[in-house]
Amino acid sequence: MSTEPPGRPDAAGPPPLVSLLQEFSLEANRFADAAGARNDMHRTDLNALSVIMQHTSRNQVVTPGVLRRELHLSSPATTALIDRLDKSGHVVRERQGTDRRQVQLRMTPKAYRDGGAMFAPLARHMAAALAGFTPEELELATRFMHAMIDATVKAGEEAATGP
């Protein structure tokens, strides 16, 4: 008779650090869901604003196609998402440059204000947690997190296209 729990072939499980990363990811998702729900926003809305903010900080143009690809949405779902963000006052559609057909998406000051308010508790608690570490420890943790993000991106690409 086996002493392993049913449905779990490897009783050892992932290494403790990987388990902690999984737990962090789950808690971050729970926080985003709770913060979004208080502001009538779905996690996809928050993810879209995050994509727009990241691209904007790199001086890159954000189009509906960029959102569609980065969030893995269909064209109709992308349109519905942009419509929601536009209606809530978080995003505006603009046509700039020589090709007036291309729609560019920009976050509004309201989006930055709302986002700041939504994520202030997380920022406050994370800042307090970070204060307990030396600059050298934070540098090592930063390197580690970059490596984990890269590994996750590669695993996602492999999952999407196969090994």
N, CA, C and O atoms as a DFTB+ gen file, in Angstrom:
652 C
 N C O
     1  1       0.846      -1.184       0.000
     2  2       0.000       0.000       0.000
     3  2       0.885       1.238       0.000
     4  3       1.831       1.320       0.783
     5  1       0.590       2.204      -0.868
     6  2       1.387       3.425      -1.011
     7  2       1.041       4.423       0.079
     8  3      -0.109       4.544       0.500
     9  1       2.080       5.142       0.530
    10  2       1.853       6.181       1.543
    11  2       1.824       7.569       0.924
    12  3       1.657       8.560       1.635
    13  1       1.987       7.655      -0.417
    14  2       1.963       8.956      -1.091
    15  2       0.534       9.473      -1.177
    16  3      -0.402       8.693      -1.351
    17  1       0.365      10.791      -1.057
    18  2      -0.982      11.364      -1.206
    19  2      -1.527      11.073      -2.606
    20  3      -0.768      11.060      -3.576
    21  1      -2.841      10.841      -2.716
    22  2      -3.421      10.558      -4.035
    23  2      -3.250      11.750      -4.976
    24  3      -3.384      12.902      -4.564
    25  1      -2.954      11.459      -6.243
    26  2      -2.858      12.506      -7.252
    27  2      -1.544      13.251      -7.253
    28  3      -1.372      14.181      -8.041
    29  1      -0.610      12.875      -6.396
    30  2       0.688      13.565      -6.348
    31  2       1.800      12.521      -6.477
    32  3       2.208      11.914      -5.487
    33  1       2.282      12.322      -7.698
    34  2       3.277      11.269      -7.909
    35  2       4.617      11.543      -7.256
    36  3       5.295      10.597      -6.855
    37  1       5.032      12.808      -7.129
    38  2       6.315      13.155      -6.542
    39  2       6.068      13.791      -5.180
    40  3       5.743      14.974      -5.087
    41  1       6.222      13.002      -4.136
    42  2       5.931      13.493      -2.785
    43  2       6.856      14.630      -2.384
    44  3       6.501      15.438      -1.525
    45  1       8.044      14.709      -2.992
    46  2       8.992      15.751      -2.617
    47  2       8.513      17.137      -3.049
    48  3       8.751      18.119      -2.346
    49  1       7.848      17.224      -4.181
    50  2       7.361      18.513      -4.669
    51  2       8.488      19.391      -5.160
    52  3       9.640      18.959      -5.225
    53  1       8.158      20.630      -5.508
    54  2       9.185      21.548      -6.010
    55  2      10.107      21.981      -4.877
    56  3       9.756      21.862      -3.703
    57  1      11.290      22.482      -5.232
    58  2      12.185      23.013      -4.188
    59  2      11.480      24.129      -3.412
    60  3      10.611      24.809      -3.959
    61  1      11.849      24.320      -2.145
    62  2      11.176      25.328      -1.310
    63  2      11.140      26.720      -1.944
    64  3      10.132      27.416      -1.823
    65  1      12.203      27.138      -2.609
    66  2      12.226      28.471      -3.220
    67  2      11.198      28.571      -4.348
    68  3      10.547      29.604      -4.503
    69  1      11.052      27.514      -5.126
    70  2      10.049      27.508      -6.201
    71  2       8.646      27.548      -5.595
    72  3       7.763      28.234      -6.110
    73  1       8.447      26.826      -4.520
    74  2       7.143      26.866      -3.829
    75  2       6.829      28.269      -3.340
    76  3       5.687      28.723      -3.418
    77  1       7.856      28.959      -2.830
    78  2       7.652      30.337      -2.375
    79  2       7.307      31.262      -3.542
    80  3       6.458      32.143      -3.405
    81  1       7.961      31.067      -4.686
    82  2       7.635      31.872      -5.867
    83  2       6.196      31.620      -6.310
    84  3       5.483      32.551      -6.684
    85  1       5.773      30.362      -6.267
    86  2       4.388      30.041      -6.620
    87  2       3.423      30.707      -5.651
    88  3       2.396      31.248      -6.063
    89  1       3.751      30.668      -4.366
    90  2       2.899      31.298      -3.355
    91  2       2.857      32.813      -3.553
    92  3       1.793      33.424      -3.450
    93  1       4.022      33.422      -3.840
    94  2       4.061      34.861      -4.096
    95  2       3.183      35.209      -5.296
    96  3       2.409      36.165      -5.247
    97  1       3.303      34.434      -6.372
    98  2       2.504      34.681      -7.570
    99  2       1.011      34.601      -7.255
   100  3       0.228      35.440      -7.701
   101  1       0.629      33.594      -6.491
   102  2      -0.777      33.439      -6.122
   103  2      -1.253      34.626      -5.283
   104  3      -2.339      35.158      -5.515
   105  1      -0.440      35.040      -4.308
   106  2      -0.832      36.168      -3.460
   107  2      -0.877      37.478      -4.243
   108  3      -1.740      38.319      -3.997
   109  1       0.049      37.653      -5.186
   110  2       0.026      38.848      -6.027
   111  2      -1.246      38.877      -6.869
   112  3      -1.855      39.933      -7.038
   113  1      -1.647      37.721      -7.397
   114  2      -2.891      37.640      -8.163
   115  2      -4.097      37.937      -7.282
   116  3      -5.024      38.630      -7.702
   117  1      -4.084      37.416      -6.070
   118  2      -5.195      37.690      -5.135
   119  2      -5.275      39.187      -4.825
   120  3      -6.362      39.763      -4.778
   121  1      -4.110      39.807      -4.615
   122  2      -4.102      41.245      -4.341
   123  2      -4.671      42.008      -5.533
   124  3      -5.525      42.879      -5.365
   125  1      -4.199      41.682      -6.744
   126  2      -4.677      42.377      -7.947
   127  2      -6.180      42.193      -8.112
   128  3      -6.887      43.132      -8.478
   129  1      -6.669      40.989      -7.844
   130  2      -8.108      40.749      -7.946
   131  2      -8.882      41.593      -6.933
   132  3      -9.909      42.185      -7.266
   133  1      -8.383      41.645      -5.696
   134  2      -9.068      42.419      -4.654
   135  2      -9.021      43.911      -4.951
   136  3     -10.033      44.601      -4.832
   137  1      -7.844      44.415      -5.339
   138  2      -7.708      45.842      -5.641
   139  2      -8.555      46.207      -6.854
   140  3      -9.207      47.252      -6.868
   141  1      -8.547      45.361      -7.857
   142  2      -9.347      45.621      -9.049
   143  2     -10.832      45.595      -8.752
   144  3     -11.580      46.445      -9.236
   145  1     -11.262      44.628      -7.960
   146  2     -12.687      44.493      -7.638
   147  2     -13.200      45.736      -6.915
   148  3     -14.330      46.166      -7.150
   149  1     -12.389      46.310      -6.050
   150  2     -12.803      47.533      -5.338
   151  2     -12.974      48.698      -6.288
   152  3     -13.640      49.679      -5.958
   153  1     -12.375      48.599      -7.470
   154  2     -12.443      49.676      -8.456
   155  2     -13.168      49.252      -9.727
   156  3     -13.028      49.883     -10.774
   157  1     -13.944      48.176      -9.625
   158  2     -14.721      47.650     -10.760
   159  2     -13.838      47.382     -11.974
   160  3     -14.214      47.688     -13.106
   161  1     -12.659      46.808     -11.729
   162  2     -11.742      46.477     -12.813
   163  2     -11.350      45.008     -12.701
   164  3     -11.093      44.501     -11.609
   165  1     -11.308      44.341     -13.834
   166  2     -10.880      42.949     -13.898
   167  2      -9.366      42.904     -13.991
   168  3      -8.737      43.893     -14.369
   169  1      -8.779      41.772     -13.653
   170  2      -7.324      41.623     -13.736
   171  2      -6.816      41.905     -15.146
   172  3      -5.720      42.443     -15.305
   173  1      -7.594      41.551     -16.175
   174  2      -7.174      41.840     -17.547
   175  2      -7.058      43.343     -17.765
   176  3      -6.159      43.791     -18.477
   177  1      -7.942      44.126     -17.171
   178  2      -7.856      45.582     -17.275
   179  2      -6.553      46.078     -16.645
   180  3      -5.853      46.914     -17.216
   181  1      -6.241      45.549     -15.458
   182  2      -5.013      45.954     -14.776
   183  2      -3.780      45.515     -15.562
   184  3      -2.799      46.253     -15.650
   185  1      -3.833      44.308     -16.131
   186  2      -2.714      43.834     -16.944
   187  2      -2.522      44.726     -18.168
   188  3      -1.390      45.026     -18.549
   189  1      -3.612      45.143     -18.775
   190  2      -3.520      46.016     -19.951
   191  2      -2.867      47.340     -19.576
   192  3      -2.001      47.832     -20.299
   193  1      -3.272      47.915     -18.462
   194  2      -2.665      49.172     -18.023
   195  2      -1.183      48.978     -17.718
   196  3      -0.368      49.859     -17.989
   197  1      -0.843      47.840     -17.162
   198  2       0.568      47.545     -16.886
   199  2       1.374      47.449     -18.179
   200  3       2.490      47.963     -18.258
   201  1       0.811      46.790     -19.192
   202  2       1.495      46.690     -20.493
   203  2       1.680      48.078     -21.091
   204  3       2.758      48.408     -21.586
   205  1       0.634      48.884     -21.045
   206  2       0.722      50.238     -21.608
   207  2       1.780      51.045     -20.858
   208  3       2.573      51.755     -21.476
   209  1       1.793      50.938     -19.537
   210  2       2.756      51.688     -18.731
   211  2       4.189      51.245     -19.038
   212  3       5.080      52.084     -19.167
   213  1       4.414      49.939     -19.155
   214  2       5.758      49.444     -19.455
   215  2       6.238      49.934     -20.817
   216  3       7.372      50.397     -20.945
   217  1       5.394      49.837     -21.823
   218  2       5.785      50.289     -23.165
   219  2       6.009      51.797     -23.194
   220  3       6.951      52.280     -23.823
   221  1       5.143      52.534     -22.511
   222  2       5.268      53.989     -22.471
   223  2       6.582      54.392     -21.803
   224  3       7.241      55.333     -22.245
   225  1       6.962      53.682     -20.739
   226  2       8.213      54.023     -20.045
   227  2       9.432      53.777     -20.925
   228  3      10.498      54.344     -20.687
   229  1       9.275      52.927     -21.947
   230  2      10.371      52.658     -22.898
   231  2      10.218      53.486     -24.174
   232  3      10.917      53.250     -25.159
   233  1       9.300      54.459     -24.153
   234  2       9.013      55.299     -25.321
   235  2       8.578      54.480     -26.536
   236  3       8.925      54.809     -27.670
   237  1       7.819      53.418     -26.293
   238  2       7.306      52.574     -27.368
   239  2       5.822      52.860     -27.567
   240  3       5.089      53.118     -26.612
   241  1       5.401      52.812     -28.812
   242  2       3.998      53.024     -29.150
   243  2       3.194      51.789     -28.741
   244  3       3.614      50.653     -28.959
   245  1       2.033      52.041     -28.146
   246  2       1.142      50.948     -27.767
   247  2      -0.100      51.018     -28.656
   248  3      -0.815      52.019     -28.677
   249  1      -0.331      49.952     -29.374
   250  2      -1.495      49.849     -30.251
   251  2      -2.387      48.722     -29.733
   252  3      -1.964      47.944     -28.878
   253  1      -3.606      48.628     -30.236
   254  2      -4.441      47.481     -29.879
   255  2      -3.757      46.147     -30.200
   256  3      -3.918      45.175     -29.462
   257  1      -3.000      46.102     -31.292
   258  2      -2.295      44.873     -31.645
   259  2      -1.259      44.476     -30.607
   260  3      -1.073      43.288     -30.342
   261  1      -0.584      45.453     -30.018
   262  2       0.389      45.168     -28.963
   263  2      -0.327      44.529     -27.776
   264  3       0.124      43.516     -27.241
   265  1      -1.446      45.129     -27.368
   266  2      -2.212      44.556     -26.251
   267  2      -2.694      43.148     -26.580
   268  3      -2.597      42.244     -25.750
   269  1      -3.205      42.966     -27.772
   270  2      -3.725      41.650     -28.180
   271  2      -2.637      40.592     -28.051
   272  3      -2.865      39.522     -27.487
   273  1      -1.450      40.899     -28.580
   274  2      -0.348      39.924     -28.531
   275  2       0.144      39.689     -27.100
   276  3       0.324      38.545     -26.682
   277  1       0.356      40.754     -26.364
   278  2       0.939      40.603     -25.028
   279  2      -0.015      39.959     -24.027
   280  3       0.418      39.271     -23.103
   281  1      -1.309      40.183     -24.214
   282  2      -2.287      39.610     -23.286
   283  2      -2.932      38.332     -23.826
   284  3      -3.771      37.721     -23.163
   285  1      -2.529      37.934     -25.043
   286  2      -3.060      36.716     -25.677
   287  2      -4.586      36.751     -25.773
   288  3      -5.276      35.827     -25.341
   289  1      -5.092      37.841     -26.349
   290  2      -6.528      38.028     -26.506
   291  2      -6.910      37.954     -27.978
   292  3      -6.079      38.161     -28.862
   293  1      -8.154      37.662     -28.218
   294  2      -8.677      37.737     -29.580
   295  2      -8.903      39.209     -29.923
   296  3      -8.909      40.066     -29.040
   297  1      -9.087      39.490     -31.202
   298  2      -9.363      40.875     -31.606
   299  2     -10.639      41.409     -30.962
   300  3     -10.627      42.533     -30.459
   301  1     -11.757      40.645     -30.955
   302  2     -12.961      41.166     -30.298
   303  2     -12.764      41.399     -28.791
   304  3     -13.273      42.375     -28.239
   305  1     -12.031      40.507     -28.141
   306  2     -11.786      40.689     -26.700
   307  2     -10.921      41.922     -26.453
   308  3     -11.119      42.636     -25.470
   309  1      -9.966      42.171     -27.342
   310  2      -9.117      43.355     -27.213
   311  2      -9.938      44.623     -27.378
   312  3      -9.770      45.582     -26.625
   313  1     -10.820      44.626     -28.358
   314  2     -11.690      45.787     -28.572
   315  2     -12.563      46.031     -27.349
   316  3     -12.713      47.174     -26.916
   317  1     -13.144      44.968     -26.785
   318  2     -13.986      45.105     -25.595
   319  2     -13.173      45.643     -24.413
   320  3     -13.658      46.477     -23.649
   321  1     -11.953      45.167     -24.272
   322  2     -11.064      45.634     -23.209
   323  2     -10.772      47.126     -23.358
   324  3     -10.891      47.887     -22.398
   325  1     -10.395      47.531     -24.554
   326  2     -10.085      48.952     -24.790
   327  2     -11.325      49.806     -24.593
   328  3     -11.237      50.905     -24.046
   329  1     -12.480      49.318     -25.030
   330  2     -13.733      50.047     -24.811
   331  2     -13.983      50.266     -23.316
   332  3     -14.372      51.359     -22.904
   333  1     -13.758      49.210     -22.496
   334  2     -13.948      49.332     -21.036
   335  2     -12.994      50.372     -20.454
   336  3     -13.397      51.226     -19.664
   337  1     -11.714      50.288     -20.855
   338  2     -10.725      51.223     -20.312
   339  2     -10.995      52.654     -20.762
   340  3     -10.755      53.602     -20.015
   341  1     -11.494      52.807     -21.988
   342  2     -11.853      54.130     -22.498
   343  2     -13.061      54.668     -21.726
   344  3     -13.066      55.822     -21.297
   345  1     -14.074      53.832     -21.554
   346  2     -15.297      54.251     -20.861
   347  2     -15.012      54.616     -19.399
   348  3     -15.632      55.530     -18.855
   349  1     -14.073      53.900     -18.763
   350  2     -13.753      54.182     -17.364
   351  2     -12.837      55.394     -17.210
   352  3     -12.574      55.842     -16.094
   353  1     -12.349      55.925     -18.348
   354  2     -11.493      57.102     -18.298
   355  2     -10.028      56.794     -18.035
   356  3      -9.264      57.684     -17.661
   357  1      -9.629      55.535     -18.226
   358  2      -8.245      55.150     -17.960
   359  2      -7.354      55.187     -19.203
   360  3      -6.130      55.265     -19.091
   361  1      -7.963      55.131     -20.375
   362  2      -7.195      55.093     -21.624
   363  2      -7.885      55.969     -22.655
   364  3      -9.111      56.065     -22.693
   365  1      -7.078      56.600     -23.482
   366  2      -7.615      57.312     -24.643
   367  2      -6.998      56.721     -25.899
   368  3      -5.859      56.253     -25.902
   369  1      -7.787      56.758     -26.967
   370  2      -7.297      56.334     -28.281
   371  2      -6.871      57.592     -29.022
   372  3      -7.606      58.578     -29.067
   373  1      -5.687      57.549     -29.599
   374  2      -5.192      58.702     -30.349
   375  2      -4.684      58.240     -31.705
   376  3      -4.232      57.106     -31.869
   377  1      -4.768      59.135     -32.663
   378  2      -4.187      58.889     -33.988
   379  2      -3.122      59.943     -34.177
   380  3      -3.413      61.139     -34.200
   381  1      -1.866      59.489     -34.314
   382  2      -0.760      60.422     -34.444
   383  2       0.130      60.012     -35.603
   384  3       0.032      58.902     -36.126
   385  1       0.994      60.926     -35.989
   386  2       1.964      60.625     -37.033
   387  2       1.360      60.694     -38.415
   388  3       0.253      61.193     -38.615
   389  1       2.123      60.176     -39.368
   390  2       1.697      60.254     -40.765
   391  2       0.613      59.243     -41.095
   392  3      -0.235      59.512     -41.946
   393  1       0.619      58.081     -40.440
   394  2      -0.410      57.070     -40.689
   395  2      -1.539      57.275     -39.685
   396  3      -1.495      56.751     -38.572
   397  1      -2.540      58.032     -40.084
   398  2      -3.645      58.367     -39.175
   399  2      -4.567      57.180     -38.934
   400  3      -5.481      57.264     -38.114
   401  1      -4.337      56.076     -39.641
   402  2      -5.162      54.883     -39.416
   403  2      -4.753      54.157     -38.144
   404  3      -5.573      53.477     -37.527
   405  1      -3.491      54.295     -37.747
   406  2      -2.992      53.560     -36.585
   407  2      -3.481      54.212     -35.290
   408  3      -3.242      55.395     -35.048
   409  1      -4.160      53.430     -34.476
   410  2      -4.647      53.898     -33.180
   411  2      -3.577      53.611     -32.138
   412  3      -3.068      52.494     -32.039
   413  1      -3.247      54.631     -31.368
   414  2      -2.314      54.477     -30.262
   415  2      -3.082      54.639     -28.963
   416  3      -4.027      55.424     -28.880
   417  1      -2.674      53.901     -27.965
   418  2      -3.342      53.933     -26.670
   419  2      -2.468      54.657     -25.658
   420  3      -1.263      54.422     -25.574
   421  1      -3.096      55.538     -24.894
   422  2      -2.378      56.290     -23.861
   423  2      -3.181      56.235     -22.563
   424  3      -4.406      56.353     -22.553
   425  1      -2.444      56.051     -21.477
   426  2      -3.081      56.104     -20.164
   427  2      -3.373      57.561     -19.819
   428  3      -2.628      58.460     -20.205
   429  1      -4.435      57.778     -19.108
   430  2      -4.831      59.124     -18.695
   431  2      -4.277      59.418     -17.295
   432  3      -3.864      58.502     -16.584
   433  1      -4.270      60.682     -16.906
   434  2      -3.881      61.002     -15.527
   435  2      -4.747      60.253     -14.501
   436  3      -4.267      59.868     -13.436
   437  1      -6.026      60.055     -14.837
   438  2      -6.923      59.301     -13.947
   439  2      -6.406      57.874     -13.744
   440  3      -6.472      57.350     -12.633
   441  1      -5.896      57.247     -14.796
   442  2      -5.367      55.883     -14.677
   443  2      -4.180      55.854     -13.720
   444  3      -4.062      54.949     -12.894
   445  1      -3.300      56.853     -13.837
   446  2      -2.147      56.901     -12.939
   447  2      -2.586      57.152     -11.497
   448  3      -2.048      56.547     -10.571
   449  1      -3.568      58.051     -11.304
   450  2      -4.074      58.316      -9.950
   451  2      -4.727      57.081      -9.356
   452  3      -4.426      56.691      -8.228
   453  1      -5.632      56.461     -10.128
   454  2      -6.341      55.277      -9.634
   455  2      -5.372      54.137      -9.355
   456  3      -5.487      53.450      -8.340
   457  1      -4.416      53.938     -10.262
   458  2      -3.430      52.879     -10.074
   459  2      -2.587      53.118      -8.833
   460  3      -2.318      52.199      -8.059
   461  1      -2.174      54.368      -8.654
   462  2      -1.394      54.699      -7.460
   463  2      -2.169      54.419      -6.189
   464  3      -1.620      53.882      -5.226
   465  1      -3.449      54.782      -6.182
   466  2      -4.283      54.546      -5.005
   467  2      -4.519      53.056      -4.780
   468  3      -4.483      52.582      -3.644
   469  1      -4.761      52.316      -5.870
   470  2      -5.018      50.876      -5.752
   471  2      -3.811      50.129      -5.203
   472  3      -3.946      49.236      -4.367
   473  1      -2.624      50.509      -5.687
   474  2      -1.436      49.748      -5.348
   475  2      -0.623      50.361      -4.211
   476  3       0.454      49.861      -3.884
   477  1      -1.125      51.438      -3.606
   478  2      -0.420      52.061      -2.485
   479  2      -0.229      51.100      -1.306
   480  3       0.861      51.064      -0.736
   481  1      -1.240      50.325      -0.924
   482  2      -1.007      49.397       0.197
   483  2       0.100      48.382      -0.109
   484  3       0.927      48.087       0.754
   485  1       0.118      47.857      -1.319
   486  2       1.154      46.898      -1.692
   487  2       2.525      47.564      -1.672
   488  3       3.488      46.998      -1.154
   489  1       2.612      48.763      -2.233
   490  2       3.888      49.485      -2.255
   491  2       4.371      49.771      -0.834
   492  3       5.558      49.631      -0.537
   493  1       3.464      50.167       0.025
   494  2       3.824      50.486       1.409
   495  2       4.354      49.249       2.138
   496  3       5.387      49.308       2.804
   497  1       3.640      48.134       2.005
   498  2       4.055      46.911       2.696
   499  2       5.345      46.337       2.102
   500  3       6.186      45.809       2.830
   501  1       5.495      46.441       0.785
   502  2       6.727      45.950       0.164
   503  2       7.915      46.818       0.569
   504  3       9.001      46.293       0.817
   505  1       7.730      48.128       0.638
   506  2       8.815      49.020       1.056
   507  2       9.255      48.682       2.475
   508  3      10.451      48.664       2.768
   509  1       8.304      48.418       3.345
   510  2       8.640      48.052       4.722
   511  2       9.400      46.725       4.750
   512  3      10.349      46.572       5.519
   513  1       8.993      45.772       3.921
   514  2       9.685      44.483       3.872
   515  2      11.092      44.643       3.312
   516  3      12.034      44.029       3.813
   517  1      11.240      45.463       2.280
   518  2      12.562      45.673       1.669
   519  2      13.535      46.369       2.614
   520  3      14.746      46.173       2.515
   521  1      13.016      47.173       3.523
   522  2      13.874      47.927       4.440
   523  2      14.716      47.016       5.328
   524  3      15.728      47.445       5.880
   525  1      14.301      45.770       5.462
   526  2      15.039      44.831       6.307
   527  2      16.214      44.156       5.611
   528  3      16.837      43.265       6.188
   529  1      16.528      44.558       4.390
   530  2      17.594      43.913       3.628
   531  2      18.697      44.915       3.305
   532  3      18.450      46.112       3.158
   533  1      19.914      44.400       3.198
   534  2      21.054      45.243       2.833
   535  2      21.027      45.484       1.326
   536  3      20.373      44.744       0.591
   537  1      21.735      46.518       0.860
   538  2      21.821      46.743      -0.584
   539  2      22.375      45.521      -1.332
   540  3      21.932      45.219      -2.440
   541  1      23.329      44.831      -0.738
   542  2      23.900      43.643      -1.376
   543  2      22.872      42.524      -1.486
   544  3      22.809      41.836      -2.505
   545  1      22.073      42.338      -0.446
   546  2      21.026      41.317      -0.493
   547  2      19.978      41.663      -1.554
   548  3      19.499      40.786      -2.273
   549  1      19.631      42.942      -1.643
   550  2      18.650      43.363      -2.641
   551  2      19.198      43.198      -4.049
   552  3      18.451      42.852      -4.964
   553  1      20.494      43.441      -4.239
   554  2      21.109      43.235      -5.551
   555  2      21.038      41.769      -5.946
   556  3      20.725      41.448      -7.092
   557  1      21.328      40.880      -5.008
   558  2      21.253      39.449      -5.276
   559  2      19.803      39.033      -5.570
   560  3      19.551      38.259      -6.494
   561  1      18.868      39.543      -4.793
   562  2      17.451      39.222      -5.020
   563  2      16.988      39.740      -6.376
   564  3      16.200      39.084      -7.057
   565  1      17.470      40.900      -6.765
   566  2      17.119      41.474      -8.067
   567  2      17.632      40.590      -9.193
   568  3      16.909      40.300     -10.146
   569  1      18.875      40.168      -9.079
   570  2      19.440      39.251     -10.087
   571  2      18.630      37.968     -10.154
   572  3      18.330      37.472     -11.241
   573  1      18.278      37.432      -8.995
   574  2      17.481      36.210      -8.914
   575  2      16.130      36.390      -9.605
   576  3      15.711      35.540     -10.392
   577  1      15.451      37.502      -9.308
   578  2      14.127      37.719      -9.902
   579  2      14.225      37.888     -11.415
   580  3      13.355      37.402     -12.138
   581  1      15.264      38.565     -11.915
   582  2      15.448      38.662     -13.363
   583  2      15.616      37.276     -13.973
   584  3      15.045      36.983     -15.023
   585  1      16.400      36.423     -13.315
   586  2      16.604      35.057     -13.821
   587  2      15.295      34.272     -13.805
   588  3      15.028      33.502     -14.728
   589  1      14.475      34.456     -12.770
   590  2      13.200      33.734     -12.683
   591  2      12.213      34.238     -13.735
   592  3      11.461      33.451     -14.309
   593  1      12.215      35.546     -13.989
   594  2      11.346      36.102     -15.035
   595  2      11.769      35.555     -16.388
   596  3      10.923      35.133     -17.176
   597  1      13.070      35.557     -16.668
   598  2      13.561      35.018     -17.939
   599  2      13.188      33.543     -18.089
   600  3      12.765      33.114     -19.162
   601  1      13.344      32.775     -17.019
   602  2      13.000      31.354     -17.065
   603  2      11.504      31.164     -17.325
   604  3      11.105      30.271     -18.072
   605  1      10.685      32.011     -16.702
   606  2       9.241      31.917     -16.880
   607  2       8.836      32.283     -18.302
   608  3       7.953      31.647     -18.878
   609  1       9.474      33.307     -18.875
   610  2       9.200      33.694     -20.265
   611  2       9.553      32.540     -21.193
   612  3       8.772      32.192     -22.079
   613  1      10.724      31.947     -20.995
   614  2      11.143      30.826     -21.841
   615  2      10.188      29.640     -21.707
   616  3       9.841      29.006     -22.704
   617  1       9.767      29.342     -20.492
   618  2       8.828      28.245     -20.279
   619  2       7.486      28.546     -20.949
   620  3       6.851      27.649     -21.504
   621  1       7.055      29.815     -20.896
   622  2       5.808      30.198     -21.543
   623  2       5.890      30.052     -23.045
   624  3       4.949      29.581     -23.683
   625  1       7.028      30.461     -23.619
   626  2       7.227      30.293     -25.063
   627  2       7.231      28.822     -25.447
   628  3       6.657      28.434     -26.465
   629  1       7.878      28.015     -24.632
   630  2       7.917      26.581     -24.900
   631  2       6.526      25.955     -24.775
   632  3       6.151      25.092     -25.568
   633  1       5.773      26.395     -23.777
   634  2       4.416      25.877     -23.603
   635  2       3.529      26.241     -24.786
   636  3       2.658      25.467     -25.184
   637  1       3.758      27.430     -25.345
   638  2       2.933      27.893     -26.461
   639  2       3.304      27.213     -27.770
   640  3       2.434      26.944     -28.599
   641  1       4.593      26.933     -27.962
   642  2       5.035      26.415     -29.262
   643  2       5.549      24.992     -29.210
   644  3       5.719      24.365     -30.256
   645  1       5.799      24.470     -28.038
   646  2       6.370      23.138     -27.899
   647  2       7.860      23.234     -27.711
   648  3       8.460      24.267     -28.010
   649  1       8.485      22.145     -27.208
   650  2       9.921      22.173     -26.926
   651  2      10.757      22.293     -28.190
   652  3      11.986      22.330     -28.116
